[in-house]
Amino acid sequence: MAHALDLDEDGVGQWRRRWVNAQDQFAALAGHPKRLCAVIEEILSDRPRSGNPGDFSAEQICQIIALACETPPDP
């Protein structure tokens, strides 16, 4: 299955460990679906990565994408 999703074994193991380690949290929130969904989303979210943060703001990225999607002017 990992190969079909283009994942390596280490990545799959990491997600499985996170899921298994959160079982107590899941059990404690069994009667609270909204809070349970929030915890599941947190558990399955990527962790912050090291390195330099991006140079562009979210607004700038949207502007770049919008510009790239426009039809170029006639030569």
C-alpha positions in Angstrom: 0.0 0.0 0.0 2.8 2.4 0.8 4.3 2.0 -2.7 0.9 2.7 -4.3 0.7 6.0 -2.4 4.4 6.8 -3.2 5.4 6.6 0.5 8.4 5.0 2.0 8.3 2.6 4.9 9.8 5.2 7.3 7.0 7.7 6.5 4.3 5.1 6.9 5.8 4.0 10.2 5.9 7.6 11.5 2.2 8.1 10.8 1.3 4.8 12.3 3.3 5.5 15.5 1.5 8.9 15.8 -1.9 7.2 15.4 -1.1 4.5 17.9 0.4 6.9 20.5 -2.8 9.0 20.3 -5.2 6.2 21.2 -5.6 7.4 24.8 -6.6 10.9 23.5 -9.0 9.4 21.1 -10.7 7.2 23.8 -11.0 10.2 26.1 -12.8 12.2 23.4 -15.1 9.4 22.2 -18.3 11.3 23.2 -17.1 14.6 21.8 -17.0 14.4 17.9 -15.9 18.0 17.2 -13.0 17.8 19.7 -12.1 14.3 18.5 -11.9 15.6 14.9 -9.7 18.4 16.0 -7.3 16.1 17.8 -7.2 13.7 14.8 -6.4 16.6 12.5 -3.6 17.7 14.8 -2.2 14.2 15.1 -2.2 13.7 11.3 -0.8 17.2 10.4 2.7 17.7 9.4 5.1 18.9 12.1 7.0 22.2 11.5 10.1 21.6 9.5 13.5 23.0 10.1 15.0 25.5 7.6 14.5 28.9 6.4 10.9 30.1 6.2 9.5 31.1 2.9 10.2 34.5 1.4 6.7 35.1 0.1 3.6 35.9 2.0 0.4 34.0 1.3 -1.0 37.0 -0.5 2.1 37.3 -2.7 1.8 33.6 -3.6 -1.8 34.1 -4.6 -0.8 37.0 -6.8 2.0 35.0 -8.4 -0.4 32.1 -9.2 -3.1 34.5 -10.5 -0.4 36.2 -12.8 0.8 32.8 -14.0 -2.8 31.7 -14.9 -3.4 34.8 -17.0 -3.3 34.7 -20.8 0.0 36.3 -21.9 -0.3 39.5 -23.9 0.1 39.4 -27.7 3.7 39.8 -28.8 
